[in-house]
């Protein structure tokens, strides 16, 4: 179950008091199965140290993930990000598989 853990990572040069030189909290990694409802992901993000603010500018990265999800899960995730985070940006790299199973 990937959703059962959270990891805090202190960036190099960040003071030991919690925030970095710019007042940002530590970088966090949160496990989540993207086939689960996106609302569950956002609940996890909000529960980890209270650091996630959907109203804050946020970058979501997706690399070679969407192609492995059922189409409905992929659509739901992107729609939920768009609806929940008004100042979000999404950067994606997804190979396009052609009809014969090779890159198009």
C-alpha positions as CSV (number, residue, x, y, z in Angstrom):
1,X,0.0,0.0,0.0
2,X,1.8,3.1,-1.2
3,X,-0.5,5.4,0.8
4,X,0.7,4.2,4.1
5,X,3.8,6.4,4.3
6,X,5.1,10.0,4.1
7,X,8.7,11.1,3.9
8,X,10.1,14.5,4.8
9,X,13.2,15.5,3.0
10,X,15.4,18.3,4.3
11,X,17.0,20.2,1.4
12,X,20.7,20.9,1.5
13,X,21.3,24.2,3.3
14,X,18.0,24.2,5.0
15,X,18.1,25.2,8.7
16,X,17.3,22.5,11.3
17,X,14.4,24.6,12.7
18,X,11.9,23.3,10.0
19,X,11.8,26.0,7.3
20,X,14.4,26.7,4.7
21,X,16.0,30.1,4.1
22,X,12.8,31.3,2.3
23,X,10.3,30.2,5.0
24,X,9.2,27.1,3.1
25,X,8.5,23.9,5.0
26,X,10.5,20.7,4.2
27,X,9.9,19.0,0.9
28,X,7.6,16.0,1.4
29,X,6.9,12.9,-0.6
30,X,3.5,11.2,-0.2
31,X,2.7,7.8,-1.4
32,X,-0.6,7.3,-3.3
33,X,-2.2,4.9,-5.8
34,X,-3.3,7.2,-8.7
35,X,-6.1,4.8,-9.5
36,X,-7.8,5.8,-6.2
37,X,-10.1,8.9,-6.3
38,X,-8.2,12.2,-6.6
39,X,-10.0,13.5,-3.5
40,X,-8.1,10.9,-1.4
41,X,-4.8,12.2,-2.8
42,X,-5.7,15.8,-1.9
43,X,-6.8,14.7,1.6
44,X,-3.4,13.0,2.1
45,X,-1.6,16.1,0.9
46,X,-3.6,18.3,3.4
47,X,-2.9,15.9,6.3
48,X,0.9,15.9,5.9
49,X,2.0,18.7,8.2
50,X,-0.6,21.0,6.9
51,X,1.8,22.3,4.3
52,X,-0.4,21.8,1.2
53,X,-2.5,24.8,0.3
54,X,-4.6,24.3,-2.9
55,X,-4.8,28.1,-3.3
56,X,-1.0,28.5,-3.5
57,X,0.8,28.3,-6.8
58,X,1.6,24.6,-7.2
59,X,3.5,22.6,-9.8
60,X,2.3,19.0,-10.5
61,X,4.8,16.8,-12.3
62,X,3.7,13.6,-14.2
63,X,6.3,11.6,-16.0
64,X,5.4,8.3,-17.7
65,X,2.5,7.8,-15.3
66,X,-0.8,8.6,-17.1
67,X,-0.2,6.0,-19.8
68,X,-0.4,3.2,-17.2
69,X,-3.7,4.5,-15.7
70,X,-7.2,3.6,-16.8
71,X,-8.4,6.4,-19.0
72,X,-11.1,7.4,-16.5
73,X,-8.5,7.6,-13.6
74,X,-6.2,9.8,-15.7
75,X,-9.0,12.1,-16.7
76,X,-10.4,12.4,-13.1
77,X,-7.0,13.2,-11.7
78,X,-6.3,16.0,-14.2
79,X,-9.9,17.4,-13.8
80,X,-9.6,17.4,-10.0
81,X,-6.2,19.2,-10.1
82,X,-7.7,21.8,-12.4
83,X,-10.9,22.2,-10.2
84,X,-9.1,22.2,-6.8
85,X,-6.0,24.2,-7.5
86,X,-6.8,27.5,-9.3
87,X,-3.1,28.5,-9.6
88,X,-1.7,25.0,-10.5
89,X,0.5,24.2,-13.4
90,X,0.9,20.6,-14.7
91,X,4.1,19.5,-16.5
92,X,3.8,16.1,-18.2
93,X,5.9,13.8,-20.3
94,X,4.0,10.9,-21.6
95,X,5.1,8.7,-24.5
96,X,2.4,8.2,-27.2
97,X,2.1,4.5,-28.0
98,X,1.0,3.8,-31.6
99,X,-1.5,1.2,-32.7
100,X,1.2,-1.5,-33.0
101,X,2.6,-0.9,-29.5
102,X,5.5,1.3,-30.4
103,X,6.1,5.0,-30.0
104,X,4.2,6.9,-32.7
